[in-house]
Amino acid sequence: MRGGMRGTILIVDDEPEILTALRDQLEDEFDVWSAVSPVAALEILADEPSISVIVSDQRMPEMTGDVMLARAREISDAQTILLTGYADLGAVVNAINNGRISAYAQKPWEPALLMSMVANAHEQCELRRALAVERALLRGLMDGSQDALSFKDAAGRFVRVNAVKAAALGYPVEACLQHREQELLSAAEDMRRVTEADAEAMALGRPVEQLEERGGGPAPRSVQVTRVPIAGPDGRPAFLAILEHDVTDRRLMENRLHQAEKMQALGTMAGGVAHDFNNLLTAILGSLELAVRRNDGDARLQRLLETATMAAERGTTLTQRLLTFSRQRDLELRSVGANELIHEMRDLLLRSIGSGIEVRDDLAADLWPAHVDPDQLELALLNLCVNARDAMQGEGSLTLLTRNLVVTPEDAGELAPGQYVSIAVRDTGPGIPPEVIARVFEPFFTTKPVGKGTGLGLSMVYGLAQQAGGVARVICPEGGGTTVEIVVPRAPDAGAPETTPPGEGRC
């Protein structure tokens, strides 16, 4: 049989000898069901959806063949062939006009002609069913996909577009069809990109993948685009299928992971350097202390020893910052009222910042207690305020902000789900370029002139937040200004001091 697939057919006739003759002729090529009445035939059709062809007599007691085939259409998509005598041609014409049968054969039938007729009807049914499946699959893919999907003809006109793609273009689906994508775009650069990419895929005749950066506004998107040429009857590309998958969030997560791995490596290195340096400073400070005791009153030598001691103590402070960054120095985590701490620091901050900068507060009235080392938080805020002063070159406004922050499982990224306290410093300076933001927390990285900064202030802030179980981040909106935010967990109900850092996986 053509097509290599054995079909299933149903023969219906109220004369058993006719059924036997039809079965004998057809069962070598088909799986055959038979029924001696139209009612029984309809029951079989309801239970056997695989039946592809119905061969029915016209004159039967319960109902005529054309009526039975009309009812069969309601429960089956099988092709239908009506067996009639010469006097039944009026019924055949009526059935054909009503679209109820696809062919008819007169009794007595010619065996070869009937076999060919049934085979053709089976193939038509199988083709129609295969087409229906393909359409259902395509419709499900187009409607259910979260990615933008479209199909274009050789001239670049849309022949299929899903709702996601249409929404991205800013038009209803129907308005996109039979239009070239370039006609629906406004930016010349986007038009050029689409034209060149589509032409390249069609010329190559094979799938082409490209990563496209779209939109130059505040939220640019990264889109992985796959173009798949589809061959026509002559073997040459006649259509182009295009799948557009937004990978912006994935790339952001990859960048965050890369940044976290880099900071972890830097922390390990900084911790090792700080330990070795600390050992050297311990020996130096011990030796200087002995030298001071043995000084016989030489005033000049005393000044030199005091200067050396002060320098060594500054070195000790730097090593403590490195150790905090590397998470190798235990913090004394306790319940801290950040608003109260900021009020207590206000005089110190005003003296450190100078008179040319206006200091403002935007503190949450119902702020939760934070789980953090208060001494290190004071030092971090002082560092951030001094950095803001330097960025504004002594003129502008500085705002200290606090707020409660709830991270849900849907929002979880850098922070695990839970309740947090945010303490931030915002300035009105020129902002920080994106390429610098990626490095601001690295130890010894600084944009200040030589002698004006150690590059350890922000790394200490980063280490404090990480060791407390939170994060530190920098936000620079368009138009200038910088906000550095420290996010730490809300303190547990039992506010006893805790020196052991929270477990891994909190940020």
DABEL-V282294 format. One record per residue. N is the residue number from 1. RES is the residue in one small letter. D_LAST is the distance of its C-alpha to the last C-alpha in whole Angstrom. Layout:
n->{N | N}
res->{RES | RES}
d_last->{D_LAST | D_LAST}
//
This chain:
n->{1 | 2 | 3 | 4 | 5 | 6 | 7 | 8 | 9 | 10 | 11 | 12 | 13 | 14 | 15 | 16 | 17 | 18 | 19 | 20 | 21 | 22 | 23 | 24 | 25 | 26 | 27 | 28 | 29 | 30 | 31 | 32 | 33 | 34 | 35 | 36 | 37 | 38 | 39 | 40 | 41 | 42 | 43 | 44 | 45 | 46 | 47 | 48 | 49 | 50 | 51 | 52 | 53 | 54 | 55 | 56 | 57 | 58 | 59 | 60 | 61 | 62 | 63 | 64 | 65 | 66 | 67 | 68 | 69 | 70 | 71 | 72 | 73 | 74 | 75 | 76 | 77 | 78 | 79 | 80 | 81 | 82 | 83 | 84 | 85 | 86 | 87 | 88 | 89 | 90 | 91 | 92 | 93 | 94 | 95 | 96 | 97 | 98 | 99 | 100 | 101 | 102 | 103 | 104 | 105 | 106 | 107 | 108 | 109 | 110 | 111 | 112 | 113 | 114 | 115 | 116 | 117 | 118 | 119 | 120 | 121 | 122 | 123 | 124 | 125 | 126 | 127 | 128 | 129 | 130 | 131 | 132 | 133 | 134 | 135 | 136 | 137 | 138 | 139 | 140 | 141 | 142 | 143 | 144 | 145 | 146 | 147 | 148 | 149 | 150 | 151 | 152 | 153 | 154 | 155 | 156 | 157 | 158 | 159 | 160 | 161 | 162 | 163 | 164 | 165 | 166 | 167 | 168 | 169 | 170 | 171 | 172 | 173 | 174 | 175 | 176 | 177 | 178 | 179 | 180 | 181 | 182 | 183 | 184 | 185 | 186 | 187 | 188 | 189 | 190 | 191 | 192 | 193 | 194 | 195 | 196 | 197 | 198 | 199 | 200 | 201 | 202 | 203 | 204 | 205 | 206 | 207 | 208 | 209 | 210 | 211 | 212 | 213 | 214 | 215 | 216 | 217 | 218 | 219 | 220 | 221 | 222 | 223 | 224 | 225 | 226 | 227 | 228 | 229 | 230 | 231 | 232 | 233 | 234 | 235 | 236 | 237 | 238 | 239 | 240 | 241 | 242 | 243 | 244 | 245 | 246 | 247 | 248 | 249 | 250 | 251 | 252 | 253 | 254 | 255 | 256 | 257 | 258 | 259 | 260 | 261 | 262 | 263 | 264 | 265 | 266 | 267 | 268 | 269 | 270 | 271 | 272 | 273 | 274 | 275 | 276 | 277 | 278 | 279 | 280 | 281 | 282 | 283 | 284 | 285 | 286 | 287 | 288 | 289 | 290 | 291 | 292 | 293 | 294 | 295 | 296 | 297 | 298 | 299 | 300 | 301 | 302 | 303 | 304 | 305 | 306 | 307 | 308 | 309 | 310 | 311 | 312 | 313 | 314 | 315 | 316 | 317 | 318 | 319 | 320 | 321 | 322 | 323 | 324 | 325 | 326 | 327 | 328 | 329 | 330 | 331 | 332 | 333 | 334 | 335 | 336 | 337 | 338 | 339 | 340 | 341 | 342 | 343 | 344 | 345 | 346 | 347 | 348 | 349 | 350 | 351 | 352 | 353 | 354 | 355 | 356 | 357 | 358 | 359 | 360 | 361 | 362 | 363 | 364 | 365 | 366 | 367 | 368 | 369 | 370 | 371 | 372 | 373 | 374 | 375 | 376 | 377 | 378 | 379 | 380 | 381 | 382 | 383 | 384 | 385 | 386 | 387 | 388 | 389 | 390 | 391 | 392 | 393 | 394 | 395 | 396 | 397 | 398 | 399 | 400 | 401 | 402 | 403 | 404 | 405 | 406 | 407 | 408 | 409 | 410 | 411 | 412 | 413 | 414 | 415 | 416 | 417 | 418 | 419 | 420 | 421 | 422 | 423 | 424 | 425 | 426 | 427 | 428 | 429 | 430 | 431 | 432 | 433 | 434 | 435 | 436 | 437 | 438 | 439 | 440 | 441 | 442 | 443 | 444 | 445 | 446 | 447 | 448 | 449 | 450 | 451 | 452 | 453 | 454 | 455 | 456 | 457 | 458 | 459 | 460 | 461 | 462 | 463 | 464 | 465 | 466 | 467 | 468 | 469 | 470 | 471 | 472 | 473 | 474 | 475 | 476 | 477 | 478 | 479 | 480 | 481 | 482 | 483 | 484 | 485 | 486 | 487 | 488 | 489 | 490 | 491 | 492 | 493 | 494 | 495 | 496 | 497 | 498 | 499 | 500 | 501 | 502 | 503 | 504 | 505 | 506 | 507}
res->{m | r | g | g | m | r | g | t | i | l | i | v | d | d | e | p | e | i | l | t | a | l | r | d | q | l | e | d | e | f | d | v | w | s | a | v | s | p | v | a | a | l | e | i | l | a | d | e | p | s | i | s | v | i | v | s | d | q | r | m | p | e | m | t | g | d | v | m | l | a | r | a | r | e | i | s | d | a | q | t | i | l | l | t | g | y | a | d | l | g | a | v | v | n | a | i | n | n | g | r | i | s | a | y | a | q | k | p | w | e | p | a | l | l | m | s | m | v | a | n | a | h | e | q | c | e | l | r | r | a | l | a | v | e | r | a | l | l | r | g | l | m | d | g | s | q | d | a | l | s | f | k | d | a | a | g | r | f | v | r | v | n | a | v | k | a | a | a | l | g | y | p | v | e | a | c | l | q | h | r | e | q | e | l | l | s | a | a | e | d | m | r | r | v | t | e | a | d | a | e | a | m | a | l | g | r | p | v | e | q | l | e | e | r | g | g | g | p | a | p | r | s | v | q | v | t | r | v | p | i | a | g | p | d | g | r | p | a | f | l | a | i | l | e | h | d | v | t | d | r | r | l | m | e | n | r | l | h | q | a | e | k | m | q | a | l | g | t | m | a | g | g | v | a | h | d | f | n | n | l | l | t | a | i | l | g | s | l | e | l | a | v | r | r | n | d | g | d | a | r | l | q | r | l | l | e | t | a | t | m | a | a | e | r | g | t | t | l | t | q | r | l | l | t | f | s | r | q | r | d | l | e | l | r | s | v | g | a | n | e | l | i | h | e | m | r | d | l | l | l | r | s | i | g | s | g | i | e | v | r | d | d | l | a | a | d | l | w | p | a | h | v | d | p | d | q | l | e | l | a | l | l | n | l | c | v | n | a | r | d | a | m | q | g | e | g | s | l | t | l | l | t | r | n | l | v | v | t | p | e | d | a | g | e | l | a | p | g | q | y | v | s | i | a | v | r | d | t | g | p | g | i | p | p | e | v | i | a | r | v | f | e | p | f | f | t | t | k | p | v | g | k | g | t | g | l | g | l | s | m | v | y | g | l | a | q | q | a | g | g | v | a | r | v | i | c | p | e | g | g | g | t | t | v | e | i | v | v | p | r | a | p | d | a | g | a | p | e | t | t | p | p | g | e | g | r | c}
d_last->{66 | 64 | 61 | 61 | 59 | 62 | 62 | 62 | 65 | 67 | 71 | 73 | 76 | 79 | 81 | 80 | 82 | 80 | 77 | 78 | 79 | 76 | 74 | 76 | 76 | 72 | 70 | 71 | 68 | 66 | 65 | 67 | 67 | 70 | 72 | 75 | 74 | 72 | 70 | 69 | 68 | 66 | 64 | 64 | 62 | 60 | 59 | 59 | 56 | 57 | 61 | 61 | 65 | 67 | 71 | 73 | 77 | 78 | 80 | 79 | 80 | 77 | 76 | 77 | 74 | 73 | 72 | 70 | 69 | 68 | 66 | 64 | 63 | 61 | 59 | 59 | 59 | 61 | 64 | 68 | 71 | 74 | 77 | 80 | 84 | 86 | 87 | 83 | 82 | 82 | 79 | 77 | 78 | 76 | 73 | 73 | 73 | 70 | 68 | 68 | 69 | 69 | 72 | 75 | 78 | 81 | 83 | 84 | 81 | 81 | 79 | 78 | 77 | 75 | 73 | 72 | 72 | 69 | 67 | 67 | 66 | 63 | 62 | 61 | 60 | 57 | 56 | 56 | 54 | 52 | 51 | 50 | 47 | 46 | 46 | 44 | 42 | 42 | 42 | 39 | 37 | 38 | 37 | 34 | 32 | 29 | 30 | 33 | 36 | 39 | 43 | 45 | 49 | 50 | 51 | 47 | 48 | 45 | 47 | 44 | 41 | 38 | 37 | 33 | 35 | 38 | 35 | 34 | 37 | 38 | 41 | 42 | 42 | 46 | 46 | 44 | 47 | 50 | 48 | 46 | 43 | 44 | 46 | 43 | 41 | 41 | 40 | 42 | 40 | 38 | 42 | 42 | 39 | 40 | 44 | 43 | 40 | 43 | 46 | 44 | 43 | 46 | 48 | 46 | 46 | 43 | 40 | 38 | 34 | 33 | 29 | 30 | 29 | 30 | 30 | 30 | 29 | 25 | 24 | 25 | 25 | 25 | 27 | 28 | 32 | 34 | 38 | 40 | 44 | 46 | 50 | 53 | 56 | 57 | 54 | 53 | 50 | 51 | 47 | 44 | 41 | 38 | 34 | 31 | 28 | 25 | 22 | 21 | 17 | 17 | 18 | 15 | 13 | 15 | 15 | 11 | 11 | 14 | 13 | 10 | 13 | 15 | 13 | 13 | 16 | 17 | 16 | 18 | 21 | 20 | 20 | 23 | 25 | 24 | 26 | 29 | 29 | 29 | 31 | 34 | 33 | 34 | 37 | 38 | 38 | 40 | 42 | 43 | 43 | 46 | 47 | 47 | 49 | 52 | 52 | 56 | 56 | 55 | 54 | 53 | 51 | 49 | 48 | 47 | 45 | 43 | 42 | 41 | 39 | 37 | 36 | 35 | 33 | 31 | 30 | 29 | 27 | 25 | 24 | 22 | 20 | 20 | 19 | 16 | 15 | 15 | 14 | 17 | 18 | 18 | 17 | 19 | 17 | 19 | 19 | 20 | 22 | 21 | 24 | 26 | 24 | 25 | 28 | 29 | 28 | 30 | 33 | 31 | 29 | 33 | 34 | 32 | 32 | 35 | 38 | 37 | 34 | 34 | 31 | 30 | 27 | 26 | 24 | 23 | 26 | 24 | 21 | 19 | 19 | 16 | 14 | 15 | 17 | 20 | 22 | 19 | 18 | 22 | 22 | 19 | 21 | 24 | 23 | 21 | 25 | 27 | 25 | 26 | 29 | 30 | 29 | 31 | 34 | 35 | 35 | 33 | 31 | 28 | 26 | 23 | 21 | 19 | 18 | 17 | 14 | 14 | 11 | 13 | 13 | 15 | 12 | 9 | 8 | 5 | 4 | 6 | 9 | 11 | 13 | 11 | 14 | 14 | 16 | 18 | 21 | 23 | 26 | 29 | 29 | 29 | 26 | 24 | 25 | 22 | 23 | 22 | 19 | 17 | 19 | 18 | 16 | 18 | 20 | 23 | 23 | 25 | 27 | 29 | 33 | 34 | 34 | 32 | 28 | 26 | 23 | 21 | 21 | 18 | 16 | 17 | 15 | 12 | 12 | 13 | 9 | 7 | 10 | 10 | 6 | 6 | 6 | 10 | 12 | 16 | 18 | 21 | 23 | 27 | 30 | 28 | 26 | 22 | 20 | 17 | 14 | 12 | 10 | 10 | 10 | 14 | 16 | 17 | 21 | 22 | 22 | 23 | 21 | 19 | 19 | 16 | 13 | 10 | 10 | 8 | 6 | 4 | 0}
//
